[in-house]
Amino acid sequence: MASQSSKKTAQANTTTLNQLHAISAGINLAVLIIVYFFRRPSNYKPWVLFSLPSWFFQYTLEKSGRPTYQGNKLVRSGEDIHHEGLYEYFFDIIYVTWILDILMVILGTNYVWFLYLAIPGYAGYKIFGVAAPFLKKSKPAKAEASSETSGADSKSKRQTKLEARREKGQGQVRYR
């Protein structure tokens, strides 16, 4: 029944890719019409430049996720594009681009593309979260040696509490 799983993946990928392309075509066609006829915003070059990543990620999703058929037989189901990981970020970038396309048309300005800086900002935040433990400074060797020698003189809170209990007689086991 492994082929059943492949068929489900292929069907889900096909549905998702068809929806993705239909929505993208609708938004991009609307932007083209509004920019061409209403000259709003007056320059179309930023729209083309900032839409390139979205188009590239759609192409990548198409190539890796579209199933291949030979007749009615499923040859290759394609990678699962609904899986967590890199494809998730591809979809996020595509959605952000669509939102900015719509904002560009509504507001009539190319300044909305500055919001696109949220993507590298988020990537930097995620990378810092991964790299932060490696960037923490460890104690120098001299400080560790001095803390070991002074450790015999000073006691932790737990040690002092245990000693106080022993002195009171609370730490002992009582038998009846």
N, C-alpha and C positions, 0 to 999 in steps of 0.2 A: 504494500500500500504506500510505498514511498512515492510512487508516481502521482498519487492523489494529492499529496502535499505540494508537489511541483506544479500540479494543475491549479491548485488554489493560489499559489504564489504568482503564477503566470496571469491568472484572471485578475487578481488584485492589482498587480503591476500595470496591466493593460488599462484597467478602469482609471487608476490614478493618473497615468500618463495622458490618457485621452482628456480627462478633466483639466489637467495642468495645461495642456496645449490649447484647449478651447478657451479657458479663462485668459491665458496669456495673449492669444490672438485677439480676443475681444478688447482687452485693455490697450494693447499696442495699436490696434486699428483705430480705436477711439482717440488715442493720443495723436496719431498721425493726422486724422481728420481735423481735430481741433487746432493742432499746430499749423496745418496747411491752410485751412480756410479762415480761421479767426486770428492767426498770428499771435497766439497766446500760449506760451511765452514766445517772444520774438526770435529767439535763437534755439534751434533744435539740436545743435551739436552736443550740449551737455546731456540731453536725454539719450542720444545714441551712445555716448561714451559711458554713462553710468548704467545703461541697460545691457551692455556687453557681458558683465559677469552673470547676470540672470540668464541671458541666452546661452552662455557657455555651460552653466550648470544644468539648464534644461536639456541641452545636447548630451551632456555627460549622463544624466539620468536616463535619457532615451537609449543611448548606446548600451548602458550596463543593465538596464531594467526591462527593456522590451523583450518579450519572449519570441523565440524563433519556431516557426511551424514548417513542416514539410508535408503539404497536403493537410490532412486533419490531425496528423501526429505531431505531438509536442517534441521538438528536438532539444531545445534549451529553454528553461523557464526564466532565465535572467536572474540577476541578483535581487534579493529582497530589499526593495527600496524603502520599506516601512520600518526596517530595523534601525535601532538606535545607532548613532555614530555619525560618520561623515555625511551620509545622505540627509540626515536630519538638519545639518547646517546648510546644506544645499537648498532645501526647501525653505528654511528661514530667510536666506538671502533673496530667494525668488519672491517670497511674500513681502519682504521689506521693499524691494524694488517696485512691486505692484502698488504698494501703499504710497510710495513717493511719486510714482507716475500719476496717480489719482490726485494727490496733493498739488503736484505741479500744474495740472490742468485746472483744478479748482481755484488755486491762488494765483495762477498766471505768472509765476516767477520760477526761475531756476535756482533760487536760493534754498529751496527745499532739499536740494542735493547735499547740503551740509549735514543733514540728518543721517546721511549715509556713513558718516564718521562713527556712528554708534557700532557698526560692525567691527572695524579694527579695534575699537575701544573694548568691546566685549571679548574679542579674541585675546587682547592683552591681559584682560582680567582673568580669563581662564588659564592662560599660560603662567601668569604670576602665581595663581593658586597651586599649580603643579610644581613650579620651580621654587616657591617660597621655603619649603623645608630644607632644600639644599643650600639656600642662600644664608640661612641663619648662622651666626658666628658661634663656633664652639669655644669652650674655655681653653685658654692656653695651657700648656703642660705645666708651667710653673704654678698657675692658680690651682690646678687639680692637686698637685703635690702639697701645696700649703693647706688646702681644705682637708686633705686626708690626715695630716698631722694635727690640725686643730680639731678634727672630728672626735678625737679621744677626750678632749677637754670639754667640749660642748655636747649636750645631749638634745635629742629631738623632743618634741612635745610628747610624743607617744611614749618614749622611754621614761620621761619624768612622770607621766601619769601612771604608768605601770609600777614604778618604784613607790609612788605615793600610795597606791592601792595595797602593795605588799606591806608597807609600814602599818597601814590601818588594819590589815588582816582580811581585806576583801578579796584578794586575789587567790586565796587558798580554797581548796575544795573541802567542804564539810561533810562528814559522814554521820549518819544517825544510828 
